[in-house]
Amino acid sequence: MWHIFEHKDFAKQCKKAPQQVLKKYELWKNLVFRHGPDILKEFPGYNDEKLKGKRKDQRSSRLSLKYRVVYSINDEKVSVYVLEITPHKY
């Protein structure tokens, strides 16, 4: 089992997100907790991908067309650090 830690400001970001995005995040969190982040590759709707630039050590998964969950992985402690739920900037 994986440990999932959320950033201290995460609760504020959740208040701004739509209800369907929060439901999809709960499903995402349940999958990652039980099977680890590699399971997300089996679900093309999440479009899980590695980020570039300043965020090269982070990953993102799609929760809706607009919203993404941004996270990083620590293999040593088998943990996932959820940094933010944010509207994707096009």
Summary of the structure (lengths in Angstrom):
residues: 90
radius of gyration: 12.2
end to end distance: 34.7
largest distance: 34.7
contacts: 223
relative contact order: 0.25
helix: 40%
strand: 30%
